[in-house]
Amino acid sequence: MRNADERNVAEGGGGVSARPMLAGDRGGFIDRHDLWTEAQYAAAAQMRRVIDELGIEMVRFGFADQHGIVRGKTVTRAAVAAAMRSGLTAPSSLLLKDTSGKSVFPVFADDTGVGVAGFAGAGDIVLVPDPASFRVVPWAPRTGWVLCDVRFPDGRPVPFCTRSLLRGRLAALAASGYRMTVGAELEFHVFRADGAPTTAGSQLLHEETLDSLDELVQALYTGLSSLDLPLRSLELEFGPSQLELTMEAADAAVTADAVLVCRTAVRQIARRRGFHATFMSRPQGADSASTGWHLHQSLTDVRTGRGAFVPEAGEAGPLSATGRSYLEGILHHAAAAAAFTTPTVNGYKRYQPFSLAPDRIAWGVDNKGAMVRAVGGPGDPATRLENRSGEPAANPYLYIAAQVISGLDGIARGLALRPPTTSPYAAPAAPLPRSLGEAVAALEADEAFREALGSVVVDWYAHLKRAEFERYLLHVSDWEQREYFGMF
């Protein structure tokens, strides 16, 4: 007699388990703490086959830190099996540093001040690989790459693992009946290795100018496609030395991983071709145009499979009632969310009028000057919101999580959407924060973020970013030197 459900357990069925049966694979950190799903065990088996078949000799185990920077270790082929059983250790102080690499908490004190045990003495955290994220690195020979989450050595979750933080918010969204889809438009600058510009600017989408960088464009296409990233386009942007890449919309967690991998890949591929790619929003020499990260987002009703933002026939406006409340949540919490969407000092220099970047908290119908652009309408399954306030350096997990927290609060409270603007740079609307310091203060005061993330996480992140901002305030800039040195 045939079984009623012969699918493998990894596929959600009742068949054979994907968990290893060899005694040597049992009893490791991952097995003891039950950290992998059946699907991950199946992916680990596939990963071992790929390593053998392709002759992979080194594997990079990396995790996203609080700044969205990949940190980790590269292990040899002989050490991969042990790393897959028990993870790899790293100093917990990596999660307590600002962007300069300076620890901004007293890591060698009995009480580090982070509000959770496990960080004293710069003790270890454990990098737990996610085998489903394994990729072969196309620009480095015989090298693989796998993303990790972080745990304490006793198996407890580390509350500052940003990849896990996003999954927690997506789980809360699913409990409310929704699934999130995210698409990314990432702008970036590419300079010659000596800092010289690569394009003159002011020629948006000019084909011949992009062709002058064809060696790099071809290398980026090959490399990003080989990583199975959902690359949609590579484009010439308006500013000098400015390019943009877009990715097809996908599940929010998948897109967050893709952005993390993509940014690292772009920089490493460019460097091997004699270029310097940067996702810094407004580098020197880029005065005419800053770079942004436009985040497209929509929700699907998990019960019906319908787009939750798509209005019914005859419903006024481009959004459903759910979409309108979600959008108002985005606007209501925009100042606090800015600490995640624009987490660097430099990113706030992008908020300027008539620059295709927003400068105030407003939305518009298909208006690219507004902070949020609503696209679509009745009968359009691609109805979505485009948040144009983010910078390309943002931690993708925190950027997307901030949208979920804000929008879900709007839905839960049934917030009424304010009217759209047709004059985004003249609308009587509250300005976006003018500095990282302002954004951090707004985050600290926002109860929805504290409830969703917990005060421990909010205070940890605010402390990191406030330390970064304070270092900036103490720096004597070129502008100050020019303005005052001779005058006074």
C-alpha positions in Angstrom: 0.0 0.0 0.0 1.3 3.5 -0.9 1.8 6.0 1.9 -0.7 8.9 1.9 2.2 11.4 1.8 5.5 10.2 0.4 7.1 13.6 0.1 10.3 14.0 2.1 10.0 15.6 5.5 12.1 18.5 4.1 9.4 19.2 1.7 6.7 19.3 4.3 5.6 15.7 3.9 5.7 12.6 6.0 8.4 10.7 4.3 12.1 10.0 5.1 13.8 12.5 7.4 16.6 14.6 6.0 18.5 14.5 9.3 21.9 12.7 9.1 22.0 9.1 10.3 25.8 8.8 10.8 26.9 8.8 14.4 29.7 11.2 13.5 27.1 13.9 12.4 25.2 13.7 15.7 25.8 15.5 18.9 27.2 18.8 17.5 26.1 22.2 18.6 23.5 22.4 15.9 22.0 19.0 16.7 22.1 19.5 20.5 20.1 22.7 20.2 17.9 21.7 17.3 18.8 24.7 15.2 18.1 23.4 11.7 14.9 22.5 10.0 14.5 19.4 7.9 15.0 21.6 4.8 18.3 22.9 6.1 19.5 19.3 6.8 18.6 18.5 3.2 20.4 21.7 2.0 23.5 20.7 4.0 23.6 17.3 2.2 23.4 19.1 -1.2 26.1 21.5 -0.1 28.5 18.6 0.7 27.8 17.1 -2.8 28.6 20.5 -4.5 31.8 20.9 -2.5 32.9 17.4 -3.6 31.9 17.7 -7.2 33.3 21.2 -7.8 36.5 20.7 -5.7 35.7 23.6 -3.3 38.8 24.1 -1.1 37.7 27.0 1.1 34.3 28.2 2.5 33.5 31.6 3.8 31.2 31.6 6.9 29.8 35.1 7.3 27.2 36.9 9.2 25.7 40.4 8.9 26.7 42.6 11.8 24.7 45.6 13.1 25.9 47.8 10.2 25.0 45.2 7.5 28.7 44.4 7.0 29.6 40.8 6.4 32.0 39.4 9.1 33.2 35.9 9.5 35.9 33.3 8.9 37.2 31.3 5.9 37.8 27.7 6.7 39.5 25.0 4.7 37.8 22.0 3.1 39.0 19.7 5.9 37.3 22.0 8.5 34.0 22.4 6.8 32.3 19.3 8.2 33.1 20.3 11.8 31.9 23.9 11.1 28.6 22.5 9.7 28.1 20.3 12.8 29.0 22.9 15.5 29.4 26.3 13.9 32.3 28.6 14.4 33.1 30.9 17.3 33.8 34.6 17.1 34.3 37.4 19.6 30.9 38.7 20.9 32.5 42.2 20.9 31.9 42.3 17.1 28.3 43.1 18.0 29.3 46.0 20.2 31.3 48.1 17.8 30.5 51.2 15.8 31.5 51.6 12.1 35.1 52.5 13.0 35.6 49.1 14.7 35.7 50.7 18.1 33.9 48.9 21.0 31.5 51.4 22.5 30.5 49.2 25.4 32.9 48.2 28.3 33.4 44.7 27.0 35.8 43.7 29.7 33.6 44.8 32.6 31.4 42.5 34.6 28.4 44.4 33.3 28.8 45.5 29.7 25.6 47.6 29.9 23.9 45.9 26.9 21.1 44.5 29.1 21.7 40.8 28.3 24.2 38.2 29.7 26.8 36.7 27.4 29.0 39.7 26.4 31.3 40.1 29.3 35.0 39.6 28.7 34.4 39.7 24.9 33.4 36.1 25.2 32.4 34.0 22.2 29.3 33.8 20.1 28.7 30.9 17.7 28.2 31.4 14.0 25.5 28.9 12.9 25.6 28.3 9.2 22.4 28.3 7.1 23.2 25.7 4.4 20.2 26.9 2.3 22.2 30.1 1.7 25.3 28.3 0.3 26.8 29.7 -2.9 29.9 29.2 -4.9 31.9 32.4 -5.2 32.4 33.1 -8.9 35.3 35.5 -8.6 37.5 33.5 -6.2 38.6 30.1 -7.3 37.4 27.0 -5.4 35.6 29.0 -2.8 32.2 28.7 -1.3 30.1 31.1 0.8 27.4 30.5 3.4 25.5 32.9 5.6 25.2 32.4 9.3 23.0 33.4 12.3 24.5 33.9 15.7 23.9 32.2 19.0 25.5 32.1 22.5 27.6 29.1 23.4 24.7 27.8 25.6 22.4 27.8 22.6 20.5 30.9 23.5 19.6 33.3 20.6 21.7 36.4 20.4 19.2 39.3 20.4 21.4 41.4 18.2 21.5 39.0 15.3 19.9 41.2 12.6 19.1 38.3 10.3 17.1 36.7 13.1 15.5 40.0 14.0 14.0 40.2 10.5 12.7 36.7 10.6 11.0 37.4 14.0 9.2 40.4 12.5 8.1 38.4 9.4 6.8 35.7 11.8 4.7 38.4 13.5 3.5 39.6 10.1 2.5 36.0 9.2 0.6 35.7 12.5 -1.4 38.7 11.4 -2.2 36.9 8.1 0.3 38.5 5.7 3.4 37.6 3.7 5.8 40.3 2.5 7.3 40.7 -0.9 10.3 43.1 -1.4 12.1 44.4 -4.5 15.3 46.4 -4.3 16.7 49.2 -6.4 20.3 49.8 -5.3 22.3 52.8 -6.5 26.1 53.0 -6.1 29.1 54.8 -7.2 32.0 53.3 -9.1 35.4 55.2 -9.3 38.7 54.2 -10.8 41.1 52.7 -8.3 42.9 56.0 -8.0 39.7 57.8 -7.2 39.1 59.2 -10.6 35.5 59.4 -11.9 34.2 56.9 -14.3 31.4 58.9 -15.9 30.7 62.6 -16.2 27.1 62.5 -15.0 24.0 64.4 -16.1 23.2 61.8 -18.8 20.6 59.5 -17.3 20.4 56.1 -19.0 22.8 57.1 -21.8 23.7 53.9 -23.5 27.1 54.8 -24.8 28.3 56.0 -21.4 27.2 52.7 -19.9 29.0 50.9 -22.7 32.2 52.7 -21.8 32.1 50.6 -18.6 31.1 47.4 -20.4 34.0 45.4 -19.0 32.7 46.0 -15.5 29.1 45.7 -16.4 29.8 42.3 -18.0 31.7 41.2 -14.9 28.9 42.3 -12.6 26.3 40.5 -14.6 28.3 37.3 -14.7 29.2 37.4 -11.0 25.8 38.4 -9.6 24.0 35.9 -11.9 26.3 33.1 -10.9 25.4 33.8 -7.3 21.7 33.2 -8.2 20.8 36.7 -7.3 17.5 37.9 -9.0 19.3 40.6 -11.1 16.9 42.5 -13.3 18.9 45.4 -14.7 22.2 47.3 -14.6 21.7 51.0 -15.4 23.5 54.3 -15.7 22.2 56.8 -13.1 22.1 60.6 -13.3 25.1 61.4 -11.1 28.8 61.2 -12.0 30.2 57.7 -11.6 26.8 56.5 -10.5 25.2 53.2 -11.5 22.1 51.3 -10.3 21.1 47.7 -10.2 17.6 46.3 -9.7 16.5 42.9 -8.5 13.2 41.1 -9.0 10.8 41.2 -6.1 10.9 38.1 -3.8 10.1 37.0 -0.3 11.4 39.6 2.1 13.9 37.4 3.9 15.3 36.2 0.5 15.7 39.7 -0.7 17.5 40.8 2.5 20.0 38.0 2.0 20.3 38.9 -1.7 21.1 42.6 -0.9 23.7 41.6 1.7 25.4 39.2 -0.8 25.0 41.6 -3.7 26.8 44.6 -2.1 29.8 42.5 -1.1 29.9 40.9 -4.5 29.8 44.2 -6.3 32.7 45.6 -4.3 34.9 42.5 -4.7 34.2 42.1 -8.4 34.9 45.8 -9.0 38.1 45.7 -7.1 39.4 42.8 -9.3 38.7 45.0 -12.3 40.6 48.0 -11.1 37.5 49.9 -9.8 36.3 51.0 -6.4 32.6 50.6 -5.8 31.0 52.2 -2.8 27.5 52.1 -1.4 28.2 55.3 0.6 25.3 57.6 -0.2 27.2 60.9 -0.9 31.0 60.5 -1.4 33.1 63.5 -2.1 32.8 64.4 -5.8 29.2 63.3 -6.0 27.6 66.7 -5.2 25.1 66.5 -8.0 23.4 63.3 -7.0 23.4 61.0 -4.0 22.6 57.3 -4.1 19.6 55.7 -2.5 18.0 52.3 -1.9 14.4 52.3 -3.1 12.6 49.5 -1.3 9.5 48.2 -3.1 7.1 46.3 -0.8 3.8 44.7 -0.8 1.8 42.2 1.3 -0.1 39.1 0.3 -3.1 37.8 2.3 -2.0 34.3 3.2 -5.6 33.0 3.4 -6.7 34.2 -0.1 -3.3 34.6 -1.9 -4.5 38.1 -3.1 -2.4 41.2 -2.9 -3.4 42.9 0.3 -2.7 46.4 -1.2 -4.8 45.9 -4.3 -8.0 48.0 -4.0 -11.4 46.5 -4.9 -13.1 47.7 -8.0 -14.7 51.0 -7.3 -12.5 51.6 -4.2 -11.1 55.2 -4.3 -7.4 55.7 -4.6 -4.5 53.4 -5.5 -4.6 51.3 -2.3 -6.9 49.0 -0.4 -7.9 49.8 3.2 -5.1 47.6 4.4 -2.6 49.3 2.1 -3.7 52.7 3.3 -3.3 51.8 7.0 0.1 50.2 6.3 1.3 53.3 4.5 0.1 55.6 7.2 2.1 53.4 9.6 5.2 53.9 7.4 4.7 57.7 7.5 3.8 57.8 11.2 7.0 56.0 12.2 9.2 57.5 9.5 11.4 59.5 11.9 12.2 56.5 14.1 12.6 54.1 11.2 15.2 56.5 9.7 17.7 55.2 12.2 17.5 51.9 10.2 16.7 53.1 6.7 19.5 55.8 6.9 21.9 54.5 9.5 25.0 56.6 8.6 25.9 60.3 9.2 26.5 60.7 5.5 23.1 59.4 4.4 21.3 62.5 5.8 23.1 64.7 3.4 21.0 63.0 0.7 17.7 64.5 2.0 17.6 67.6 -0.3 14.8 69.2 -2.3 14.5 68.6 -6.1 17.1 65.8 -5.9 14.9 62.7 -6.5 15.4 62.0 -2.8 12.8 63.0 -0.3 13.2 65.7 2.3 9.9 65.4 4.2 7.4 62.8 5.3 4.8 62.6 2.6 3.5 60.2 0.0 2.4 60.6 -3.6 0.7 58.6 -6.3 3.5 57.6 -8.7 5.5 60.6 -7.5 9.3 60.0 -7.3 9.9 63.1 -5.2 7.8 61.8 -2.3 9.2 59.7 0.5 6.8 56.9 -0.4 5.5 56.4 -3.9 2.3 54.4 -4.3 2.2 52.4 -7.6 -0.7 50.4 -9.1 -4.5 50.4 -8.4 -7.6 48.3 -8.9 -6.9 45.1 -10.8 -3.1 45.5 -10.8 -1.4 42.6 -8.9 1.8 44.6 -8.8 0.3 47.3 -6.6 3.0 48.3 -4.1 4.7 51.0 -2.1 8.2 52.3 -2.9 10.0 53.8 0.1 12.6 56.1 -1.4 14.1 57.4 1.9 16.6 54.6 2.5 20.4 54.7 1.7 22.2 51.8 0.0 24.5 51.3 3.0 21.5 50.3 5.2 21.5 46.9 7.0 19.0 45.1 4.8 17.5 43.1 7.6 16.9 46.2 9.8 15.7 48.3 6.9 13.0 45.7 6.0 12.2 45.0 9.6 11.6 48.7 10.2 9.0 48.7 7.4 7.2 45.7 8.9 7.1 47.2 12.3 5.8 50.5 11.1 3.3 49.1 8.6 1.9 46.4 10.9 1.4 49.0 13.6 -0.6 51.0 11.1 -2.8 48.0 10.2 -3.3 47.0 13.9 -4.4 50.5 14.8 -6.4 51.1 11.6 -4.6 54.4 11.0 -6.3 56.7 8.5 -4.1 57.7 5.6 -3.2 61.3 5.2 -3.9 62.9 1.7 -1.2 62.4 -1.0 1.0 65.3 -2.1 1.5 66.5 -5.7 4.2 68.9 -4.6 6.6 66.8 -2.5 9.2 69.5 -2.0 6.6 72.1 -1.0 4.1 70.1 1.0 3.3 71.2 4.5 4.7 68.0 6.0 7.1 67.2 8.8 10.7 67.0 7.6 12.7 63.8 7.7 15.3 63.8 10.4 18.2 66.2 9.5 20.8 64.0 11.2 21.6 60.6 12.5 21.3 62.1 16.0 17.7 63.2 15.4 16.8 59.8 14.0 18.2 58.0 17.0 16.3 60.2 19.4 13.1 59.5 17.5 13.8 55.7 17.6 14.4 55.8 21.4 11.0 57.5 21.9 9.0 55.2 19.6 6.9 52.8 21.6 6.0 50.6 18.6 9.7 49.8 17.9 10.3 49.1 21.6 7.4 46.8 21.7 8.4 45.0 18.5 12.1 44.7 19.0 12.4 45.0 22.8 14.1 47.8 24.7 17.3 45.8 24.9 17.7 45.9 21.1 16.5 49.5 20.7 18.9 50.7 23.4 21.8 48.7 22.1 21.4 50.0 18.6 20.8 53.6 19.7 24.0 53.5 21.8 26.0 52.3 18.9 24.7 54.9 16.5 24.9 57.7 19.1 28.6 56.9 19.6 29.1 57.1 15.9 27.3 60.4 15.6 29.2 61.8 18.6 32.5 61.0 16.9 31.3 62.8 13.8 30.4 65.9 15.8 34.0 66.0 17.3 35.6 65.9 13.9 36.9 69.2 12.4 35.7 69.1 8.8 37.3 70.7 5.7 34.3 73.1 5.6 35.1 74.4 9.1 38.7 74.8 8.2 37.9 76.8 5.0 35.2 78.9 6.7 36.9 80.0 9.9 40.7 79.4 9.7 41.5 82.6 7.8 38.5 84.7 8.9 39.2 84.6 12.6 
